[in-house]
């Protein structure tokens, strides 16, 4: 299937790049996670049934998209998605969000009912956010110190400064070690493909802002330890498929259980066997099979 790289200028002044795959009348919008872009959906876009027309966007500050205005919350991303679908006149489509993209998808569906008819959450951040903890002097995680301000996160040496420095200095070995330790724990992309993914990671211009947005995200009715939720999870009443690999070291089972609890009867959970945080690489066939079944059934 033909995949074309395009871009569209939004009414807020940002320009979003996106990949479009030919297909039928059924539309699936793909929203990537942190440290990635639409590039990381390539294998999935090549494999999904050709009856689906696919759009995969580069979020603001990722890939080939612009970053004129700073992102402060997940809603900034989801509002960009709204402007994107309006610009392309997309209606009655499904959304699949991976990791951070899952949070963006949930925010979009809660804010803009009637546009998205099905939501797929792949290894998604919780409805109650993804906490950002400080770093001890020995370099280990300080789980007793949850940071709350963007400036604090920018100064964190353990993740923010380390990743940003690796981006700027093209420290590919650091980035590979990080992904091999947390994400590609079973299978790794083919060597040349992996190098393309590393190149793509380095296009990100908002690592601290994304960490902060995830840290403060909360659609639940609970206090997440940092802030009280907006209680918008109850507004997500379309069919939702929640997917998590049984060996995911980024999104733990507790976070996924929070999504299940907060979304209630509209959601169902499927565990992906022998998969980590990137089923896109670990077991593409299993992933596409589950996704296609859900999209057909609704």
DRENDO-905873 format. One line per 3 residues: number of its first residue (from 1); their letters; for each residue x, y, z of N, C-alpha, C. Coordinates in Angstrom, 1 decimal. Each point is the difference from the previous one (the first is absolute). Layout:
NUM) a) X Y Z X Y Z X Y Z  ...
This chain:
1) xxx) 0.8 -1.2 0.0 -0.8 1.2 0.0 0.9 1.3 0.0  -0.4 1.0 -0.7 0.7 1.2 -0.1 -0.1 0.8 1.2  1.1 0.5 0.6 0.0 0.9 1.1 0.7 1.3 -0.4
4) xxx) -0.7 1.1 0.2 0.5 1.3 -0.5 0.2 0.9 1.2  1.2 0.7 0.0 0.2 1.0 1.1 -0.5 1.4 -0.5  -0.9 0.6 0.8 -0.6 1.2 -0.3 0.1 1.0 1.2
7) xxx) -0.5 1.2 -0.1 -0.1 0.9 1.1 -1.2 0.9 -0.2  -0.5 0.6 1.1 -1.1 0.9 0.0 0.2 1.1 1.0  -0.3 1.2 -0.4 0.1 1.1 0.9 -1.3 0.2 0.8
10) xxx) 0.1 0.0 1.4 -1.1 0.2 0.8 -0.4 1.4 0.3  -1.2 0.3 0.4 -0.4 1.3 0.2 0.7 0.7 1.2  0.7 -0.8 0.9 0.7 0.6 1.1 1.5 0.4 -0.4
13) xxx) 0.3 -0.2 -1.3 1.3 0.4 -0.5 1.0 -1.2 -0.1  -0.3 -1.1 0.6 0.9 -1.2 0.0 -0.2 -0.7 -1.3  1.0 -0.7 -0.5 -0.1 -0.9 -1.1 0.3 -1.4 0.4
16) xxx) -1.0 -0.9 -0.3 0.2 -1.4 0.4 0.3 -0.8 -1.2  1.1 -0.8 0.1 0.3 -1.0 -1.0 -0.8 -1.3 0.3  -0.3 -0.7 -1.1 -0.7 -1.3 0.2 0.2 -0.9 -1.1
19) xxx) -0.1 -1.3 0.3 0.0 -1.0 -1.0 -1.4 -0.5 -0.3  -0.3 -0.2 -1.3 -1.3 -0.4 -0.4 0.2 -1.3 -0.9  -0.8 -1.0 0.4 0.0 -1.3 -0.7 -1.3 -0.2 -0.7
22) xxx) 0.0 -0.3 -1.3 -1.2 -0.3 -0.7 -0.8 -1.1 0.6  -1.3 0.0 -0.2 -0.8 -1.0 0.5 -1.4 0.2 -0.3  -0.9 -0.7 0.7 -1.4 0.1 -0.2 -0.6 1.2 0.7
25) xxx) -1.3 -0.1 0.3 -0.7 1.1 0.6 0.1 0.1 1.5  0.4 -1.1 0.6 0.2 0.0 1.5 1.4 0.7 0.3  -0.1 1.0 0.9 1.2 0.8 0.3 0.5 -0.3 1.4
28) xxx) 1.3 -0.2 0.1 0.6 -0.2 1.3 1.2 1.1 0.2  -0.1 0.8 1.0 1.0 1.0 0.3 0.9 -0.5 1.0  1.3 0.0 -0.3 1.1 -0.5 0.9 0.7 1.1 0.7
31) xxx) 0.1 -0.1 1.3 0.7 1.1 0.8 1.1 -0.7 0.8  1.2 0.5 -0.3 1.2 -0.6 0.5 0.3 0.4 1.5  1.0 -0.6 0.6 0.4 0.4 1.3 1.2 0.8 0.1
34) xxx) 0.6 0.1 1.3 1.1 0.8 0.2 1.3 -0.6 -0.6  0.9 0.8 -0.5 1.3 -0.4 -0.6 -0.3 -0.7 -1.3  -1.1 0.2 -0.7 -0.3 -0.6 -1.3 -0.6 1.0 -0.9
37) xxx) -0.6 -0.5 -1.1 -0.8 0.9 -0.9 -0.8 -1.0 -0.8  -0.6 0.5 -1.1 -0.8 -0.9 -0.9 0.9 -1.0 -0.6  1.3 0.2 -0.1 0.9 -0.9 -0.5 -0.1 -1.4 0.7
40) xxx) -0.2 0.0 1.2 0.0 -1.2 0.8 -1.2 -0.9 -0.2  -1.0 0.6 -0.8 -1.2 -0.8 -0.3 0.2 -0.8 -1.4  1.2 0.2 -0.6 0.2 -0.5 -1.4 -0.4 -1.5 -0.2
43) xxx) 0.5 -0.8 0.9 -0.2 -1.5 -0.2 -1.5 -0.3 0.2  -0.6 0.7 0.9 -1.5 -0.2 0.2 -0.8 0.5 -1.2  0.4 1.1 -0.5 -0.7 0.6 -1.2 0.1 -0.9 -1.2
46) xxx) 1.2 -0.7 -0.1 0.2 -0.9 -1.1 -0.8 -1.3 0.1  -0.3 -0.4 1.3 -0.6 -1.3 0.3 -1.5 0.0 0.1  -0.6 1.1 0.5 -1.4 0.0 0.3 -0.8 -0.2 -1.3
49) xxx) -1.2 -0.7 0.2 -0.8 -0.3 -1.2 -0.2 1.2 -0.9  0.1 -0.1 -1.3 -0.1 1.1 -0.9 -1.4 0.6 -0.1  -1.0 -0.5 0.7 -1.3 0.6 0.0 -0.1 1.2 0.9
52) xxx) 1.1 0.3 0.7 0.0 1.2 0.9 0.9 1.0 -0.6  -0.5 1.2 0.0 0.8 1.2 -0.4 0.7 0.5 1.3  1.3 0.2 -0.1 0.8 0.4 1.2 0.6 1.4 -0.1
55) xxx) -0.1 0.7 1.1 0.7 1.2 0.2 0.8 -0.1 1.3  1.3 0.3 -0.1 0.9 0.0 1.2 0.7 1.4 0.1  -0.3 0.7 1.0 0.5 1.4 0.1 1.3 0.1 0.8
58) xxx) 0.8 1.0 -0.3 1.1 0.4 0.8 -0.6 1.1 1.0  0.0 -0.3 1.3 -0.5 1.0 0.9 0.9 1.2 0.0  -0.5 1.1 0.5 0.7 1.3 0.1 1.4 -0.3 0.7
61) xxx) 1.1 0.4 -0.6 1.3 -0.1 0.6 0.7 -1.4 -0.3  -0.7 -0.8 -0.8 0.6 -1.3 -0.4 0.1 -0.1 -1.5  0.9 -0.9 -0.4 0.1 -0.3 -1.5 0.2 1.3 -0.8
64) xxx) -0.8 0.1 -1.0 0.1 1.1 -0.9 -1.0 1.2 0.3  -0.7 -0.2 1.1 -1.0 1.1 0.4 0.7 1.1 0.7  -0.7 1.2 0.0 0.6 1.2 0.6 -0.1 0.0 1.5
67) xxx) 0.7 0.9 0.6 -0.2 0.2 1.5 0.2 1.5 0.3  -1.0 0.7 -0.4 0.0 1.5 0.2 -0.5 0.4 1.4  -1.0 -0.7 0.5 -0.5 0.3 1.3 0.2 -1.2 0.9
70) xxx) 0.5 0.3 1.2 0.4 -1.0 1.0 -1.3 -0.8 0.4  0.2 -1.3 0.1 -1.0 -0.9 0.6 0.1 0.0 1.5  -1.2 0.1 0.7 0.0 0.0 1.4 -0.8 -1.2 0.6
73) xxx) -0.9 -0.5 -0.8 -0.9 -1.1 0.5 -0.4 -0.9 -1.1  -0.5 -1.1 0.3 -0.5 -1.0 -1.0 -1.0 0.6 -0.9  -0.9 0.9 0.6 -1.0 0.6 -0.8 0.5 0.8 -1.1
76) xxx) 1.2 0.6 0.1 0.6 0.7 -1.1 0.1 -0.8 -1.2  0.5 -1.3 0.2 0.2 -0.9 -1.1 -1.4 -0.4 -0.6  -1.0 -0.3 0.9 -1.3 -0.5 -0.5 -0.7 1.1 -0.7
79) xxx) 0.2 1.3 0.4 -0.6 1.1 -0.7 0.6 0.1 -1.4  1.3 -0.3 -0.1 0.6 0.0 -1.4 -0.6 -1.1 -0.8  -0.3 -1.2 0.6 -0.6 -1.0 -0.8 -1.4 0.4 -0.5
82) xxx) -0.7 0.7 0.9 -1.4 0.6 -0.5 0.2 0.9 -1.2  1.0 0.9 0.1 0.2 0.9 -1.2 0.4 -0.8 -1.2  0.8 -1.1 0.2 0.4 -0.8 -1.1 -1.2 -0.7 -0.7
85) xxx) -0.8 -0.7 0.8 -1.2 -0.7 -0.6 -1.0 1.0 -0.6  -0.1 1.2 0.5 -0.8 1.0 -0.6 0.5 0.4 -1.3  1.3 0.2 -0.1 0.7 0.5 -1.2 -0.2 -1.1 -1.1
88) xxx) 0.1 -1.3 0.3 -0.2 -1.0 -1.0 -1.4 -0.5 -0.1  -0.9 0.6 0.8 -1.4 -0.3 0.0 -0.3 -1.5 0.2  0.7 -0.5 1.1 -0.2 -1.4 0.4 -1.1 -0.1 1.0
91) xxx) -0.9 -0.9 -0.3 -1.1 -0.3 0.9 -0.2 -1.5 0.1  -0.5 -0.4 1.2 -0.3 -1.4 0.3 1.2 -0.9 -0.3  1.1 0.3 0.7 1.2 -0.8 -0.1 0.3 -0.6 1.3
94) xxx) 1.0 -0.9 0.0 0.5 -0.7 1.2 1.4 0.6 0.3  0.3 0.0 1.3 1.3 0.4 0.4 0.8 -1.1 0.7  1.3 -0.1 -0.3 0.9 -0.9 0.7 1.1 0.8 0.6
97) xxx) 0.2 0.0 1.3 1.0 0.8 0.6 1.0 -1.0 0.7  1.3 0.2 -0.2 1.0 -0.8 0.6 0.7 0.8 1.1  0.0 -0.5 1.3 0.7 0.6 1.1 -0.6 1.4 0.3
100) xxx) 0.8 1.1 -0.2 -0.4 1.3 0.2 -1.2 0.3 -1.0  0.0 -0.6 -1.2 -1.1 0.1 -0.9 -1.3 -0.5 0.5  0.0 -0.9 0.9 -1.2 -0.5 0.6 -0.6 1.1 0.9
103) xxx) 0.8 0.7 0.8 -0.5 1.1 0.8 -0.6 1.1 -0.9  0.6 0.3 -1.1 -0.5 1.0 -1.0 -1.3 -0.5 -0.6  -0.1 -1.3 -0.3 -1.2 -0.5 -0.6 -1.2 0.1 1.0
106) xxx) 0.3 -0.3 1.3 -1.1 0.1 1.0 -0.4 1.4 0.2  0.9 0.9 0.0 -0.4 1.4 0.2 -0.8 0.5 -1.2  0.4 -0.4 -1.2 -0.7 0.4 -1.2 -1.5 -0.5 0.1
109) xxx) -0.1 -1.3 0.3 -1.4 -0.6 0.0 -0.9 0.7 1.1  0.6 0.3 1.1 -0.7 0.6 1.1 -0.4 1.4 -0.4  0.8 0.8 -0.7 -0.2 1.4 -0.3 -0.9 0.1 -1.2
112) xxx) 0.1 -0.9 -1.0 -0.7 0.2 -1.3 -0.8 -1.3 -0.3  -1.1 -0.2 0.7 -0.9 -1.1 -0.3 -0.6 0.1 -1.4  -0.3 -1.2 -0.6 -0.6 -0.1 -1.3 0.9 -0.1 -1.2
115) xxx) 1.3 0.1 0.2 0.9 -0.1 -1.1 0.6 -1.3 -0.1  0.5 -0.5 1.1 0.7 -1.3 0.1 -1.0 -1.1 0.4  0.0 -1.1 -0.7 -1.0 -1.0 0.3 0.6 -1.2 0.8
118) xxx) 1.3 -0.2 -0.1 0.7 -1.0 0.8 1.4 0.5 0.4  0.4 -0.5 1.2 1.3 0.5 0.5 0.8 -1.2 0.4  1.3 -0.1 -0.5 0.9 -1.1 0.3 1.2 0.6 0.8
121) xxx) 0.2 -0.5 1.2 1.1 0.5 0.9 1.0 -1.1 0.1  1.2 0.3 -0.7 1.1 -0.9 -0.1 1.0 0.4 1.0  0.3 -0.9 1.1 1.0 0.3 1.0 -0.2 1.5 0.4
124) xxx) -1.2 0.4 0.4 -0.3 1.4 0.2 0.3 0.4 1.4  0.4 1.3 0.1 0.1 0.7 1.3 -1.4 -0.1 0.7  0.0 0.0 1.3 -1.3 -0.1 0.7 -0.9 1.2 -0.2
127) xxx) -1.3 -0.2 0.3 -0.9 1.1 0.1 0.4 0.9 1.1  0.9 -0.5 0.9 0.5 0.8 1.2 1.4 0.5 -0.2  0.4 0.0 -1.3 1.4 0.5 -0.3 1.1 -1.0 0.1
130) xxx) 1.2 0.6 -0.2 1.2 -0.8 0.1 1.0 0.8 0.9  0.2 -0.5 1.2 0.8 0.8 1.0 1.5 0.2 -0.4  0.5 1.2 0.3 1.4 0.3 -0.2 0.7 0.2 1.3
133) xxx) 0.9 -0.9 0.3 0.7 0.1 1.3 1.4 0.5 -0.2  0.5 0.6 1.0 1.4 0.6 0.0 1.1 -1.0 0.0  1.2 0.4 -0.1 1.1 -0.9 0.0 0.9 0.3 1.2
136) xxx) 0.4 -1.1 0.7 0.9 0.1 1.1 1.4 0.4 -0.4  0.9 0.3 0.9 1.3 0.4 -0.3 0.8 -1.2 -0.6  -0.4 -1.2 0.3 0.7 -1.2 -0.6 -0.5 -0.4 -1.4
139) xxx) -1.0 0.8 -0.5 -0.5 -0.2 -1.3 -1.3 -0.9 0.0  -0.4 -0.5 1.1 -1.2 -0.9 0.1 -1.2 0.8 0.1  -1.2 -0.6 -0.3 -1.3 0.7 0.1 -0.3 0.2 1.5
142) xxx) -0.5 1.2 0.2 -0.5 0.4 1.4 -1.5 0.0 0.0  -0.6 -1.2 0.3 -1.4 -0.1 -0.1 -0.7 0.7 1.2  0.7 0.6 0.9 -0.6 0.8 1.1 0.0 1.4 -0.4
145) xxx) 0.4 0.4 -1.2 0.1 1.3 -0.4 -0.6 0.2 -1.4  -1.3 0.1 -0.1 -0.7 0.3 -1.2 0.1 1.5 -0.3  0.6 0.3 -1.2 0.1 1.4 -0.4 -1.3 0.5 -0.4
148) xxx) -0.2 1.3 0.1 -1.3 0.6 -0.4 0.1 1.1 -1.0  1.1 0.7 0.0 0.2 1.2 -0.9 0.8 -0.4 -1.2  -0.3 0.7 -1.1 0.8 -0.2 -1.3 1.5 0.3 0.2
151) xxx) 0.3 1.1 0.7 1.4 0.4 0.2 0.7 -1.1 0.8  -0.6 -0.7 0.9 0.6 -1.1 0.7 0.3 -1.1 -0.9  -0.9 -0.4 -0.9 0.2 -1.0 -0.9 1.1 0.3 -1.0
154) xxx) 0.1 1.2 -0.4 1.0 0.4 -0.9 1.4 -0.2 0.6  0.1 0.2 1.3 1.3 -0.1 0.7 0.3 -1.4 0.4  -0.9 -1.0 -0.2 0.2 -1.3 0.4 1.1 -0.7 -0.8
157) xxx) 1.0 -0.5 0.7 1.2 -0.6 -0.7 -0.2 -1.4 -0.5  -0.9 -0.7 0.7 -0.2 -1.4 -0.2 -0.6 -0.4 -1.4  -1.0 0.8 -0.3 -0.7 -0.3 -1.3 0.1 1.2 -1.0
160) xxx) -0.5 1.2 0.5 -0.2 1.1 -0.9 1.4 0.4 -0.6  0.9 0.4 0.8 1.3 0.5 -0.5 0.7 -1.1 -0.7  -0.1 -1.2 0.5 0.7 -1.2 -0.6 -0.5 -0.2 -1.5
163) xxx) -1.3 0.0 -0.1 -0.6 -0.2 -1.4 0.3 1.1 -0.9  -0.2 1.3 0.6 0.2 1.2 -0.9 1.4 0.0 -0.5  1.0 -0.3 0.9 1.4 0.0 -0.3 0.3 -1.0 -1.1
166) xxx) -0.6 -1.2 0.1 0.2 -1.1 -1.0 -0.6 0.5 -1.3  -1.1 0.7 0.0 -0.5 0.5 -1.3 1.0 1.0 -0.6  0.4 0.9 0.8 0.9 1.1 -0.5 1.4 -0.5 -0.5
169) xxx) 0.5 -1.0 0.7 1.3 -0.5 -0.3 0.0 -1.2 -0.9  -1.2 -0.4 -0.4 -0.1 -1.2 -0.9 0.6 -1.2 0.7  -0.3 -0.2 1.3 0.5 -1.1 0.7 -0.9 -1.2 -0.2
172) xxx) 0.2 -0.7 -1.1 -0.9 -1.0 -0.5 0.1 -1.2 1.0  1.2 -0.3 0.5 0.1 -1.1 0.9 -0.8 0.2 1.3  0.0 1.2 0.5 -0.9 0.3 1.2 -1.4 -0.3 -0.3
175) xxx) -0.5 0.5 -1.2 -1.4 -0.1 -0.3 -0.4 -1.5 -0.3  0.9 -0.7 -0.6 -0.2 -1.4 -0.2 0.0 -0.8 1.3  0.9 0.3 0.9 0.0 -0.6 1.3 -1.3 0.2 0.8
178) xxx) -0.4 1.2 -0.1 -1.3 0.4 0.7 -1.2 -0.8 -0.6  -0.1 0.0 -1.3 -1.1 -0.7 -0.6 0.1 -1.5 0.1  1.2 -0.6 0.0 0.2 -1.4 0.1 -0.3 -0.4 1.5
181) xxx) 0.3 0.9 0.9 -0.3 -0.3 1.4 -1.5 0.1 0.4  -0.7 0.9 -0.7 -1.4 0.2 0.4 -1.0 -0.4 -1.0  0.3 0.1 -1.2 -1.1 -0.2 -1.1 0.3 -1.2 -0.9
184) xxx) 1.1 0.0 -0.6 0.3 -1.2 -0.9 0.7 -1.1 0.8  -0.7 -0.5 1.0 0.6 -1.0 0.9 -0.1 -1.4 -0.5  -0.8 -0.2 -1.0 -0.1 -1.3 -0.6 0.5 0.0 -1.5
187) xxx) -0.6 0.7 -0.8 0.5 0.1 -1.4 0.4 1.5 -0.3  1.0 0.1 -0.8 0.5 1.3 -0.5 -0.3 0.2 -1.5  -0.2 1.2 -0.4 -0.1 0.2 -1.4 1.2 -0.4 -0.8
190) xxx) -0.2 -0.4 -1.3 1.2 -0.3 -0.8 1.0 1.2 0.0  1.3 -0.2 -0.1 1.0 0.9 0.3 -0.2 1.4 -0.7  -0.1 0.0 -1.3 -0.2 1.2 -0.7 -1.3 0.7 0.4
193) xxx) -1.0 -0.8 0.2 -1.3 0.6 0.5 0.2 0.7 1.3  0.7 -0.7 0.9 0.3 0.6 1.4 0.7 1.3 -0.2  1.0 0.1 -0.9 0.7 1.3 -0.2 -1.0 1.1 -0.4
196) xxx) -0.9 -0.4 -0.9 -1.0 1.0 -0.4 -0.9 0.5 1.2  -0.3 -1.0 0.9 -0.8 0.4 1.2 0.8 0.9 0.9  1.3 -0.2 0.1 0.9 0.9 0.8 0.0 1.4 -0.6
199) xxx) 0.2 0.0 -1.3 0.0 1.3 -0.6 -1.4 0.8 0.3  -1.0 -0.8 -0.1 -1.3 0.6 0.3 -0.2 0.5 1.4  0.5 -0.8 1.0 -0.1 0.4 1.4 0.6 1.4 0.2
202) xxx) 1.1 0.3 -0.7 0.8 1.2 0.2 -0.7 1.2 -0.6  -1.2 -0.2 -0.7 -0.7 1.2 -0.5 -0.8 0.6 1.1  -0.2 -0.6 1.2 -0.9 0.5 1.0 0.6 1.2 0.7
205) xxx) -0.8 1.0 0.2 0.4 1.3 0.5 -0.7 0.4 1.3  -0.6 -1.0 0.7 -0.9 0.4 1.1 0.0 -1.1 1.1  1.1 -0.7 0.2 0.1 -1.1 0.9 -0.5 0.4 1.5
208) xxx) 0.5 1.1 0.5 -0.4 0.4 1.3 -1.5 0.3 0.1  -0.5 0.7 -1.0 -1.4 0.4 0.0 -0.9 -1.2 -0.1  0.4 -1.1 -0.7 -0.8 -1.2 -0.1 0.0 -0.7 1.3
211) xxx) 1.1 -0.1 0.7 0.1 -0.6 1.3 -1.0 0.7 1.0  0.0 1.4 -0.1 -0.8 0.8 0.9 -1.5 -0.2 -0.3  -0.3 -0.1 -1.3 -1.4 -0.2 -0.4 -0.5 -1.3 0.5
214) xxx) 0.8 -1.1 -0.1 -0.4 -1.3 0.5 -0.2 0.0 1.5  0.9 0.7 0.6 0.1 0.0 1.5 -1.3 0.7 0.6  -0.5 1.0 -0.7 -1.2 0.7 0.4 -1.3 -0.4 -0.6
217) xxx) 0.0 -1.0 -0.9 -1.2 -0.5 -0.6 -0.8 -0.8 1.0  -1.3 0.3 0.0 -0.9 -0.7 0.9 -1.5 0.2 -0.5  -0.5 -1.0 -0.6 -1.4 0.0 -0.5 -1.0 -0.7 1.0
220) xxx) 0.6 -0.6 1.1 -0.8 -0.8 0.9 -0.7 0.9 1.0  -0.8 -0.7 0.9 -0.6 0.7 1.1 0.8 0.1 1.3  1.2 -0.6 -0.2 0.9 -0.1 1.2 1.1 1.1 0.0
223) xxx) 0.6 0.1 1.2 1.2 0.8 0.1 1.2 -0.9 -0.3  0.9 0.3 -0.9 1.0 -0.9 -0.4 1.3 0.2 0.7  0.0 0.8 1.1 1.2 0.2 0.8 0.6 1.4 -0.3
226) xxx) -0.5 0.6 -1.1 0.5 1.3 -0.4 -1.2 1.0 -0.2  -1.1 -0.5 -0.6 -1.1 0.8 -0.2 -1.3 -0.8 -0.1  -1.1 0.7 0.3 -1.3 -0.7 -0.1 -0.4 -0.1 -1.5
229) xxx) -0.6 -1.1 -0.4 -0.4 -0.3 -1.3 -1.1 0.9 -0.5  -0.2 0.1 -1.3 -1.1 0.7 -0.6 -1.3 -0.7 -0.1  0.1 -1.3 0.3 -1.2 -0.9 -0.1 -0.5 -0.1 -1.4
232) xxx) 0.8 0.2 -1.0 -0.5 -0.1 -1.4 0.0 -1.5 -0.5  0.6 -0.9 0.7 0.0 -1.4 -0.4 -1.4 -0.5 -0.2  -0.9 0.5 0.8 -1.4 -0.4 -0.1 -0.6 0.4 -1.4
235) xxx) 0.6 1.0 -0.6 -0.5 0.5 -1.3 0.4 -0.9 -1.2  0.9 -0.9 0.2 0.4 -0.9 -1.0 -0.9 -1.2 -0.1  -1.0 0.0 -0.9 -1.0 -1.0 0.0 -0.1 -0.8 -1.3
238) xxx) 1.1 0.1 -0.8 0.1 -0.8 -1.2 0.7 -1.3 0.3  0.0 -1.0 -0.8 0.8 -1.2 0.2 1.5 0.3 0.1  0.6 -0.5 1.0 1.4 0.2 0.2 0.7 -1.4 0.2
241) xxx) 1.1 -0.1 -0.7 0.8 -1.2 0.1 1.3 0.4 0.7  0.3 -0.7 1.1 1.2 0.3 0.8 1.0 -1.2 -0.2  1.2 0.3 -0.5 1.0 -1.0 -0.3 1.2 0.3 0.8
244) xxx) 0.6 -1.1 0.7 1.2 0.1 0.7 0.8 -1.3 -0.2  1.3 0.1 -0.3 0.8 -1.2 0.0 0.3 -0.5 1.4  0.0 -1.3 0.1 0.3 -0.6 1.3 1.4 0.2 0.6
247) xxx) 0.9 0.6 -0.9 1.3 0.3 0.5 0.4 1.4 -0.3  -1.0 0.9 0.2 0.2 1.4 -0.2 0.6 0.6 1.3  1.2 0.6 -0.2 0.8 0.5 1.1 -0.2 1.5 0.2
250) xxx) -0.8 0.6 -0.9 -0.2 1.5 0.0 -1.4 0.3 0.6  -1.0 -0.7 -0.5 -1.4 0.2 0.6 -0.3 -1.3 0.8  -0.1 0.1 1.3 -0.2 -1.2 0.8 -1.4 -0.3 0.1
253) xxx) -0.3 -1.2 0.6 -1.4 -0.5 0.0 -0.9 0.9 0.8  0.6 0.6 1.1 -0.9 0.9 0.8 -0.5 1.2 -0.8  0.8 0.5 -0.9 -0.4 1.1 -0.8 -1.1 -0.4 -1.0
256) xxx) 0.1 -1.2 -0.5 -1.0 -0.5 -1.0 -1.3 -0.3 0.8  0.1 -0.5 1.2 -1.2 -0.3 0.8 -0.7 1.3 0.4  0.7 1.1 0.1 -0.6 1.3 0.2 -0.9 0.4 -1.1
259) xxx) 0.6 -0.2 -1.3 -0.8 0.3 -1.2 -1.3 -0.8 0.0  0.2 -1.3 0.3 -1.2 -0.9 0.0 -1.0 0.4 0.9  0.4 0.3 1.2 -0.9 0.5 1.1 -0.7 1.3 -0.4
262) xxx) 0.7 1.0 -0.5 -0.5 1.3 -0.3 -0.9 0.0 -1.2  0.3 -0.8 -1.0 -0.9 0.0 -1.2 -1.2 -0.9 0.1  0.1 -1.0 0.9 -1.2 -0.8 0.3 -0.5 -0.9 -1.1
265) xxx) -1.3 0.0 -0.2 -0.6 -1.0 -0.9 0.3 0.3 -1.5  0.5 1.2 -0.3 0.2 0.3 -1.4 1.3 -0.6 -0.5  0.8 -0.5 0.9 1.4 -0.5 -0.3 0.1 -1.5 0.2
268) xxx) 0.8 -0.7 -0.8 0.4 -1.3 0.2 1.5 -0.2 -0.1  0.6 -0.9 0.7 1.5 -0.1 0.1 0.4 -1.3 -0.7  1.1 0.0 -0.8 0.6 -1.1 -0.5 1.5 0.0 0.3
271) xxx) 0.5 -1.0 0.6 1.4 -0.1 0.2 0.7 -0.6 -1.2  1.1 0.7 -0.4 0.8 -0.5 -1.1 1.1 -0.9 0.5  0.0 -1.2 -0.4 0.9 -1.0 0.5 1.4 0.2 -0.5
274) xxx) 0.9 -0.1 1.0 1.5 0.1 -0.3 0.4 1.2 -0.7  -0.7 1.1 0.4 0.3 1.3 -0.6 0.4 1.1 1.0  0.9 0.9 -0.3 0.3 1.1 0.8 -0.7 1.2 -0.3
277) xxx) 0.7 1.2 0.1 -0.6 1.3 -0.2 -0.2 0.3 -1.5  0.6 -0.8 -0.9 -0.2 0.2 -1.4 -0.4 -1.3 -0.7  -1.3 -0.4 0.1 -0.5 -1.1 -0.7 0.2 0.2 -1.5
280) xxx) 0.2 1.2 -0.5 0.2 0.4 -1.4 1.2 -0.8 -0.5  1.0 -0.2 0.9 1.2 -0.8 -0.4 0.0 -1.4 0.6  -0.5 -0.1 1.2 0.0 -1.4 0.6 -0.9 -1.0 -0.7
283) xxx) -1.2 0.3 -0.3 -0.9 -0.9 -0.7 -1.0 0.7 -0.8  0.4 0.5 -1.2 -0.9 0.8 -0.8 -1.2 -0.8 -0.4  0.1 -1.3 -0.3 -1.1 -0.8 -0.5 -1.1 -0.1 1.1
286) xxx) 0.5 -0.3 1.3 -1.0 0.0 1.1 -0.7 1.3 0.1  0.7 1.1 0.0 -0.5 1.3 0.1 -1.1 0.3 -1.0  0.4 -0.2 -1.3 -0.9 0.4 -1.1 -1.3 -0.9 0.1
289) xxx) 0.2 -1.2 0.4 -1.2 -0.9 0.1 -1.0 0.5 1.0  0.5 0.3 1.2 -0.9 0.5 1.0 -0.6 1.3 -0.4  0.7 0.9 -0.6 -0.5 1.3 -0.4 -1.0 -0.1 -1.1
292) xxx) 0.2 -0.8 -1.0 -1.0 -0.2 -1.1 -1.3 -0.7 0.6  0.2 -0.9 0.9 -1.2 -0.6 0.6 -0.9 1.0 0.7  0.7 0.9 0.7 -0.8 1.0 0.8 -0.6 1.0 -1.0
295) xxx) 0.7 0.4 -1.0 -0.6 1.0 -0.9 -1.1 -0.5 -0.8  0.0 -1.3 -0.3 -1.2 -0.6 -0.6 -1.2 -0.2 0.9  0.3 -0.3 1.2 -1.1 -0.3 1.0 -0.6 1.3 0.6
298) x) 0.9 1.0 0.1 -0.5 1.2 0.7 -0.1 -0.1 1.5
